[in-house]
Amino acid sequence: MFSKAPVNGNEDVLGALSLVLYTLILISLVKYVLIVLWANDDGEGGTFALYSLLCRHAKVNLLPNQLASDARVSGFRLKVPSPELERSLKIKERLEASLTLKKLLLMLVLAGTAMVIADGVVTPAMSVMSAVGGLRVGVSGVKQDQVVMISVAFLVILFSVQKYGTSKMGHFVGPALFIWFCSLGGIGVYNLIKYDSSVWRAFNPVHIYYYFKRNSTKAWYSLGGCILCATGSEAMFADLCYFSVRSVQLTFVFLVLPCLLLGYLGQAAYLMENHADTTQAFFSSVPSGVFWPIFLIANVAALIASRAMTTATFSCIKQSTALGCFPRLKIIHTSRKFMGQIYIPVMNWFLLALSLVMVCSISSIYEIGNAYGIAELGVMMMTTILVTIVMLLIWQINIIIVLSFVVIFLGLELIFFSSVLWSVGDGSWIILVFAVVLFFIMYIWNYGSKLKYETEVKQKMSMDLLRELGPNLGTIRAPGIGLLYNELAKGIPAIFGHFLTTLPAVHSMIIFVCIKYIPVPVVPQNERFLFRRVCPRGYHIFRCIARYGYKDVRKENQQAFEQLLIESLEKFIRRDAQERSLESDGNDESDSEEEHAFSRVLIAPNGSVYSLGVPLLSDFKDTGKAVVEESISEELKAGPSLESLSSDAEQSFEKELSFLRKAKESGVVYLLGHGNIRAKKSSWFIKKLFINYFYAFLRKNCRREIANLSVPHSHLMQVGMTYMV
């Protein structure tokens, strides 16, 4: 702060201290700890967790692959808007009807995510540089270049141990941070007693007014330094998956906040008698007898803080990948016990490289601090806007409270942001450029994925063509099961026709497998697969939707995956036979379209049955404010056993089950349809650039979905197809 507004008297110290105290109290305590932490998605925090929460309560996702059955996953809890709160209904309808609002919401989320990843670059640089900078106080001969080299070494060590996960480091991290906060509080009390205890007057906010009155624009410039006291707030929210909300709140209120306040009060007390020593106020105020232990624990705390932000970055990338907004990368789960603990090698070394560039090119701690403020305030503002929408749409609280929240906190953050932007020419512009590049990567990936999906939906095969081909599909049906991977959740993918014309034969049983992420953290294993028939029984063609939440582990064993899939299919066939035995012979199914032609239900592996009808909001008019918790499905109250099946139905069931087992014995082959897109010649130049070059490059270098299954190459068959968009 004092690099922008030098100390001219004790009132300046009190004014700056008062700004820091109220920034901590308002932003870290009131906004994040007491409000934002409650806007979590089943314990998951961060920008994309908020977006996922909104996607569950309103159809705002631009990728048109939503199914009515998604809402019946046990983790998919919805609060149905109550009739008396018409505001929530109007907001929901407006969001769902307006493509512009959907795009705007997505862009806010992508901008916030880009800033979080930028935080993952600047936090290690800032934390380590400031901690190592204490050497210049303890050893008078140390120069800035030596501080930079030591910081580089620390950063390399920090990112190298990231792969060992959080659990293995937890036994060391907890006690270290406890000692660090206690040290902060202890040094603060020591300085208050030794130097000047009158700094308690800074709790009177009138000193902020006097500070601005005396320093005018210089005081405004110093706000960029002030916000650094609250920069850990967003990481606390993003890392929420490791702790419960209540545990974070209790720890912050009873340990972290008091120790931080005492630490800043102690530094201010020291500065009241040492106006010239503002560059290293913390280390200079440490008693000489405990300087080196405090220096050591400060560096350890800096490494831990950097690690926490890197972990939050990994979590945010995994969430955005699952929701179709980031290219797929290799994700390693570092803990068998805690599935939220992940490591992304490519991003880890990418963040290290950029942190080293920042430390070496911007050696001034003030410029790095300004870059830190830009990244942090960017994501803070996005969080404020998203939480405001959550308040209106989901929490449905009084409009006065909502307006107070957005006016106070967004207003404060905009004031802070204007201060840091004014100094962007000092070198901190690098972080803005990095965030903009990340934003475009995510936007292009989402745009290309959406175009590809929409094109596949338009060009899907017609049921009439399959009927004309007959049960043999116009080719030879060889024994075995073919799992055709495609992104379509509905319809027959056009790539299947490509397989029919390219291959001399197809498998006797075809299963279209769609890997689908839905906006919940976790999908239970027994609710993973949904099956339905695609064609009449004699065709032996099924669709399987394998559903995952954005926290689910996708590193599965091929044999285990196949076993679970086949077991789920057997249960589907069994339940389907039971359903058919209940129908009268004359109650034939409509064959108007594929989605309703051959099965009116979706059946999960636990034998549960899904109705495909979408319940209207009017159905819930009498529910008041009750929270409607949808379970995976509605169990059939009195489903018939196999003994109660008619003789013909039982024979048909046994015959189909026998056919499935023989096909399984013949082997399972994974048929991969790689659909690529190219912009038409008549397209705009920008569209050609985005699709033909940028998106094509990202898709070529991202991780394939099948990479999560350890499938032998002898069991793989790939066919490519290009769509013109």
N, C-alpha and C positions, 0 to 999 in steps of 0.2 A: 504493500500500500504506500509506504513512504518513498518508494522510488518515483512515484508520480506526484506526491504531495509531501515535500520534506517537512520535518518537524520544526516548528518555530516557537513552540512553547508547550507547557503541560496540557493546555486545552486541546491541542491537536492530538496528543496521545489519547486523551479521554474520548474525544470524538471518534477517532478510528476504532478504539476498543468498543465503544458503544455500537458502532456499525457491525463489528464482528459478532458481538454477543447476540444482537437481534437477528442477524442473518442466520446464525446457528439455531436460534430458538424458532424463528418463523419457518425457515425452509427445511432444515433437517428434522426438527422435532414436530412442529405442527403439521406441515405439509406431508412429509414422508412417513414419519413414525406413526402419527395418529390418524392419517387419512389414506395416503396412497397404498400403504402396505395391505390395507383391507381390500384393495381392488386387484387381488391376485386371482389367478386361474387355477383353482385346486392346489394352491401352494406354490405355483409358478409365478415369478415376477418378471418384469421387463416389458419393453415396448410390444413385442410380438405376443406375449401372454395377454396383454390388454386387447390387442387386435383379435386374438383367438376368442376371447370372452365376448367381444362384440359380434363376431361371426356366428356364434352360437345363438345369439338373441335376435339377430337380424341378418337377412341374406345379403351381406355386403361383400362377400368374397367374389372377385371378378372371374374366377375359374368356375365354369358352370357344371360342376360334377357333384353337386349336392344331391343326396337321396333322402326321402322321408325316413328311411330306416336308420339314418345316422342319429336321429334324435332319440332313438331307443337304446343306445349304448348306455350302460349303467352310469358312466361318468358324465353323461350329457344332461346335466340338471338345468332345467329352465324355470325361471319365474315368469309365469304367464302374467302379462300386464293386466292389472285389475281395471274393471270398467270405469271406476270413478277417476282414474288417472288417465284422462284422454290425451294428455300431453305426451306420455310415453308411446301411446299407439300412433299418434301423428308423426312423431320423430321416426319411429320404426318404419312406417309406411313411406315417409319421405326418403329415408335412406335407401330402402329397397327399390323405390321407383326411379331414383335419380342416378344415372350412370356417372354424371359429373361428380356427385357427392361421394360415390364409391371410389372413383379415381382419386379424388382429393384426400379421402381418408387413407387410401393405400399409400399415397405419396408422403403424407405425414408420418406414417409408420416407417416407411423406407428411409426417410430423412432422419428420424430418431434412431433407427438401427445403424445407419451410417455413422452417426455421431457416437454411438456406443462403441463401435469398432475403432473409431478414431480415438476414443478414450483409452482403448486397450493399447494404443501406441504411445500416447502422451503421458499416461499415468506412470508407467515404469520409468520413463525418462525423467519426469519431474520428481518423483519420490526418491529415486536413487541419487540423482544429482544434488538434491537439497540435503539429503542425509550425509552423503560423502563430503559435501561442502563444509561440514563441521571440522574437517581436518585442518582447514585454514585457521581455525581458532586454536586448536590444540597444538599444532606444529606451525610455527611462524614462517618457515621457509617454503611451505607448499604453495605452488602456483596453480592457476586455473587449468592449465593444460594437463597437469598431473591429476587433478580432480576428474577431468574428462576421461583420462585413460583408465583410472580406477573404476569409474562408473561404467565404462564399456565392459570391463572384466566382470563386474557384478551382474550386469544385464545378461551376458552370455551364460553365466552360471544359473541365473534365475530361470531363463527359458529352457535351459538344458534339463533341469529337474522337473519341469512341468509335466512330463510324461508319467511321473510316478504317482500322479493323482492326489486328491485332497485327503482321502482317508489316511494314507500312510504318513502325511505331514501333520495331521490334526493333533496328534499327541504333543507335538512340539509347538504348533502355532498357538493353541489356546493359552498355555502358560506364558508364552512370550508376549502375547498381546496384553494379558492381564498385568504383567510386570511393567509393560510400556505405559499403559494408562495410569497405573498407580504412580509411576515415576513422574509423569506429567503433573498429576495432582500434587505430589509431594514437593516437586520443584516450585510449583506455583505458590504453595503455602509458604515455603522458605523465602521466596522473593517478596511476598506480601509482608511478611514479618520484618525482613531485612531492609527493604527499600521504602515502600510507600503503600500503606493499606488504604489510602483515600481513593484508590482507583475503583472501589466499590460504587462510587458515584456514577460510573459509566452505565449502570442499570437505569439511570434516568435518561430517557430518549431525547431530552432537550439538548443534550450534548451533540447529537447528530445534526440538529439544526444549526448550532453554533459552528460546527465543523464545516458545513457547507457555506455558511455565511462568511467565514474567514477565508476559505480556500477556493470558493466558487468552482470554476471549471477543473481545477486541479483535484478537488475532492471528487468530482464526477469521474475523472480519469482513474482515481484510486479504487473505484468500485470493482474494477477488474481484478485487483489483488484481493479485495475483501471476499469475493465469492469463493476463493480457494479454500476457505474454512469449511465449506459445505459440499465440496466436490465428491466426497465419498457416499453421498446420499443415494445417488442413482445406482451405484454398485451394490449398495445394501438392498435395494429393491430387486435388482436383476439377479442377485445371488440368493434370493429368498427360498429357492428350492431346497437348500441345505438345512434350513431351520424353520421353526414355526413362527407365525406372526407374533404370538405372545412372547416367545423367548427373545426375539429381537427387540421388542418394545421394552421389556423389563431390563435387558442388558443396557440398552441405550439410555433409558431414563435414570437408572440407579448406578451405572458405572461410567459409560462413555461420556455422556453430556456433562456430569459434574467435573470429571477430570479434565475435559477440554476447556470448560469455563475457567477452572482454576489455573490451567496452564496459560491461557491468554491473559488472565488477570495478573499472573506473576510476571509475564513478559512486559506488560504495560507498567507494572510497578518498577521494574528494572529501568525501562526507558524514561521514566519520570526523572531519573537522576543521570541518565546517560543518553542525551538526545542525539549524539553523533553516531552511536553504535546501533544503527537500525538494520544493517545488512545481515548480521548474524546474531540477532537479539536472543534467540533461543539458546544457542550453544554458549554465548557470552554470559548468559545469566545462570548457567549451571555451576554449582559450587565446584571448585577445582579438585577437591578430593574424590568426587564421583564422576568427573568428566568422562573418563575413558569407558567405564561401564555404561553410562548413559549414551555415549557415542555408539557403542556396540549395539545396544538394544534399539537405538533409533534406526540404525541401518537394517537390523533384522525386521523391525516393524515396516520399514519402507519396502523391503522385499516381499513381505507378506501382503501389504496393500497392493503392490503391483500384481502379485499372483492372484489376488481376489478379483481384480479388474480383468485380468486375462481369462480367468474362469468364467466370469460373467459374459465376456465376449464370446467364448465357445458356446455357452448356453444359448445366447441370442442367435448365433449363426445356425445352431441345430434347429431351433424353433422356426426360423425364417426358411430354412431348407424344407422342413416338413410342410410348410404352408405354401410352397411353390414360389418363393421369392429370393432364393439364393441357389447358385449352382451346387449340385451334390458333391460333397467332399468326403474323404475317408474319416470316419469318426471312431475313435477307440474308447471303449468304456473301461475306466480305470478301476472300477470297484464292482465286485460281484454282489455286494450287499446293497449299495446305493446306486440305482440306475441313473440318477441325474448327474453323476460325476463322469465327465467326458474329457477327451483330449483330441484336438484336431491338428495333426502334425503340420500340414501345409500352412494353416493360419498361424500356428505357433512360430514357425521360422519366418513367416512373412511379417508378423508383428515385431519380432526381434530385429529384422533388417531395417524396418522403418524407424524403430526406436533408436538404433545405432546411428542412422542417418540424422535423426533429429538432435541427438546429443552432440554429434560431431560437427554438424553444420550450424546449429543454434546453441552455442555454448553458454549464452547468457541465460541465467535462471529466470530473469524477468520475462524474456521473450517466450521461453517454454511455458512459464506460468500463464501468459496471455493466451497461448494456444490451448492450454488446459481449460481455461475459462470458456473459450469459444466452443470446444467440444462438449463440455459439461452443460453449459447453458442451452445449447441446441437440443440435447436430449431432454433436459428438464422441461423446456417449453412444450415439446411433443407429448411428454407424459402428462402435463397439466391439461392439455386439450383433450387427450384420450380419456383421462379420468373424469373430466367434465361430461363427456358423452356417456360414460358408464353411470355417472350420477343421474343423468336425465333418463337414460333408457332402461337401466337395470335396477339401480338402487331406488329410483323414483322418489327422491326426497324433495323437500320444499324448494321452490325455485329461488327464494331469497338466499338460501344457503349455497345453492349452486352458483348464483351470480356473485356472491361474496367470495367464494373460492376462486373463481376464474379471474375476477377483477383484481383481487389482492395479489395472488401468486403470479399470474401471467403478467400483471403490471410490473411487479418487482423484477421478474426475470427479464422482461423487455428493457427495463432501465439498466440492469446489469449488462445485458447483451449489447446495448448501444455503446457502453463504455469500452468493452473489449474489442468491438469492431473498429472503434476509432483508432486503435493501436495495431490494426491488422498488418500494416505495412512494415512492422518491425521484424518480420520473419515468421510470425505465427500464421501467415497466409498459407503456409505449407499444409497445415492441418485442415483448412477449409478446402483446399484443392483435393486432398486425399478423401475427405468426406463426400465431395461432389462426384469423384470417380467411382467410389463405392455405391453411391446412390444410383448412378447410371448403370452399373453392372447389375444391380438388383432389379432396376426397372426394366432393362432390356430382357433379362431372364424371364421375368414375370410376363412381359408383353409377348415374347416369343412363345412361351409355354401356353399362354391363353390362345394365341392364334393357331397354334398346332392342334390344341384340343378341339377348338371350334371347327377347324377344317376336317378333322377326323370324324366329328359328329355329322357334318354335312355329307361326307363321302362314305358313310357306313353302308354295308351291303343290305340289300332289301331281302325281306323274308320270302317274297315271291320267287326270287331267283333260287334260293335254297330249296324251295318246294319243287321247282321245276327240275333241279338236279337229282332229287330223290335221296333216300337214305345213304347211298354210296357217294353222294356229292360229286357225281360225274367222274370219279376216279376210283382207285383201289383203296380199300380200308385195311391197312395192315394192323396186326395185333399190337396193342400197346396203348399207353396214355400220352397224349400230347398236351403239355401245358403251354398255351399261347399267351405270352405276356403282352399286355397292351394297357394303355392308360384310360380307355373308355370304360365308364361305369354303366353305360347303357348302349344297346345296339351291338351289331356284329361289325367288328373293325374291317375296314377295306383291305388291310394287310392280309386278312385271312383268304380273300380271293387271290391275292398275290401268291400265297402258299399253294393254293389249289392249282394254279396255272404253272407254277415253277417246279413243284415236286412231283415225282412220278406216282406217289401214293401218300395218303395221310393216315393218321392213327385211327384205330377203331373207336377210341373215345377221345373227344376233344374237350378241354376245359379252358375257357377264356379266363385268365387270371388278371385281375386289376388290383394293383397295390394302391391303396387309397388312404391318404392321411385325413383325419377328421379333426375338427378343432376341440380336442380334449387332450389332457396330458397323457392318459394311459387307457388302452383298450384291454380288458381282461382276456387272457388266453382262450377261455372257453367261449368268448364272443368274437373271436378273431375273424372267422370265415362266414360269409353268407353265400348260399347257393340258390340257383334257380335253373329251370330248364330253358334252353334257348330254342329248341326245336321239338317236334313230337318225339315220343319215347324211342322210336326206332332209330333216330339219328344219333343218339348217345352224345349229345352236345350240351354242355352245361356252362354256366357263368359262375365264377367264384370271385367275390370281392373280399380281398384280404385287407382288413382295416387296422390302422395303427394310429396311435396318438403321437404328438410331437416329442414325448419323452421316451417312447418305447424303444427298446433295443432291437435293431434290425439285423444284427449279426447272428444268423440262425444256422443250424446244422441242416444240410440238405436232406438227410434221411429223416430227421425229426420233422422237418417241414412237410415232406411228402406223407409221412405217417399220419400227422395231424389232419392234413388235407383229405386224405382218403377216408379216415374215420369220420370226418365231418360230412363227406359226401354220402357215406353209407347211412348216416343218421338222416340226412336229407331224403334219400330214397325211401327209407322206412317211413318217415313221417308223411311223405308225399303219397305213399300207398295207403296209409291210414286215412288221409284226407279224401282221396279218390273213392274209397269204399263208403264214405259218408254221402257222396253225391249220387243222385239218381242217374240212371242210364241216359235219360234224355237231357240232362243238364250239361250240354256240351259247352266247352269254353269258347269264348269269342276269339276269332282269329283276325281281328281288325288290325292289330299291330303286335310286334314281337314282345313288347314289355308286358302285355296282358294276355298273350295268346296261350301260353302253355303252363303258366303257374301264377296263381293269384297270391301266393305267399312267398316269403323268404324265410328260410329255416337255418337257425344257428346250430353249431355243433352240439349244444346241450339239449337239443330237441325242441327249443323254443320256436314259436311261430310268430311271424311278423305280418300284420295287416299292412297292405301297401297304401291304404288310404291316408291322405294327409289331413289331420284334424284341423278344423277351422277354429279361428280365435273365438268365434261366437259360441263354440261348444263349451267354453270355459267361463261363460258369463256369470255363473252362480258360484264360482270358486272363491270370489273375494280376493284376499291378499295371500291366499295359501300358495305355498311353493309346490308346484307339481313336479314330482320326481319320477321320471320315466325309467322303468327298469328295462333290461335288454329286450324283453318282449312280453306279451301276454301269454302265459302258459295255457294250453288247452285244458279246460276243466275236466273233461272226460274223454280223452282220446282213446280209440279202440286199440286193443292189443292185437298182435299178429293172429292170435287164435280166433279173433272175432272177424277177421277179413273173410270175404267170400272166397270160395275155392279158386275162381279165376284170378282174383286180385292177388291171392297168396302165391299162385304159380307165377304170375307176372312179376311179382316182387322178387321171388327167389331166382327167377331167370335173370333179372337185371343185376341182382347182387352177384350172381355167379359170373356174369359177363364182366362186371367191374373187377372182380378178383383175378380173373384170367388175364385181363388187360394189364393189371398191376404186375402180375408175374412176368409178363412179356417185357416190362420195362417202362420207365418214365423218361420222356425226352422233353427238354425245355426249348420251345420254339420262340425265338426272340424276333419281334418285328420292329425294326428301327425305322421310325417315320421321321424323315427330315423335311424341312420346309424351305422353300425358295420364294422370293418375291417375284411377282409377275413382271414382265418387261414394261408393262404400262404403269407400274407403281411409281410413286414419288421417289426421288433420289434418297431422301432420308430413310424411308422404309427399306429400300434396297440395302443401304449401308448397315442399318440395324440388323436386318434379318440375314442377309447373305454373308456378312462378314463378322459382326460382333456376336450375334446370337449363335451363328454356326461355330465360331471359335470357342465360345463357352461350352456349347453342347459337346463338341469334339473332345474337350479336355476335362469335362466333369466326370464324376464317377457313375458307372452304370448301376441301375437298380439291382441287376442280377449279381453284382459283385458282393452283395451281402450274403449270398448263398454260395457255399463252397461246392459248386457243381463241376464235375469233371468235364473236360472239353469234349469227350466222346458222347456226352449226353446233351450237347448244345447244338442248336441249328439256328442260324441267323439269316434273315432276309431283310433287305433294305427297300424303302419306298420313299419317293420324294413327292411332296404335295406343293402345288403352286398356290400362293396365297396373295 
